[in-house]
Amino acid sequence: QVQLVESGGGLVQPGGSLRLSCAASGFLFSTHAMSWYRQAPGGERELVAAISSTGGSTKYADSVKGRFTISRDNAKNTVYLQMNSLKPDDTAVYYCYAARLLHPDYWGQGTQVTVSS
């Protein structure tokens, strides 16, 4: 069955870094655009970063531009989110999302990121 398994979350101090990973299985990963979303307590789920199926195109929320980098390894069926210069406002549950036009989309279960001193 389809699985998106996020890892790499945790507690980090402001200014620190984390690298999230999302391992995919059960579908043709290389044909899907991949994204990271996040949802803070009491907030709506918002797009953080997205990458095209080939990795040739990326986009970011304004709030994370210059600090976060999304990448993917189609040979490993994995998408990454490198997060640097983390701020308390980055505290949220981070979700991996896979999408392809005219196909079902998939969500991971989420990983908690907490930025606090």
TAUR-V665210 format. One record per backbone hydrogen bond with DSSP energy under -1.0 kcal/mol. NH is the residue of the N-H (numbers start at 1). CO is the residue of the C=O. E is the energy in kcal/mol with one decimal. If there is no record, write none. Layout:
# TAUR-V665210
[[NH	CO	E] [NH	CO	E]]
This chain:
# TAUR-V665210
[[3	25	-2.6] [5	23	-2.4] [7	21	-2.2] [12	114	-2.7] [15	86	-3.3] [16	13	-2.3] [18	83	-2.2] [20	81	-2.8] [21	7	-2.5] [22	79	-2.0] [23	5	-2.4] [24	77	-3.1] [25	3	-2.0] [29	27	-1.6] [31	28	-1.6] [32	29	-1.9] [33	99	-2.3] [34	51	-2.3] [35	97	-2.5] [36	49	-2.9] [37	95	-2.8] [38	46	-2.3] [39	93	-2.1] [43	40	-2.6] [46	38	-2.9] [48	36	-3.0] [49	36	-1.6] [50	59	-2.3] [51	34	-2.9] [52	57	-2.5] [59	50	-1.9] [61	48	-2.6] [64	61	-1.7] [67	64	-2.3] [68	64	-2.2] [69	82	-2.3] [71	80	-1.6] [73	78	-2.9] [78	73	-1.8] [79	22	-1.9] [80	71	-3.2] [81	20	-2.2] [82	69	-3.0] [83	18	-3.3] [84	67	-2.0] [86	16	-2.3] [90	87	-2.2] [91	88	-1.8] [92	113	-2.0] [93	39	-2.3] [94	111	-3.1] [95	37	-2.9] [97	35	-2.3] [98	106	-2.4] [99	33	-2.5] [103	100	-2.0] [106	98	-2.1] [108	96	-2.3] [111	94	-2.0] [113	92	-2.8] [114	10	-2.8] [116	12	-2.2]]
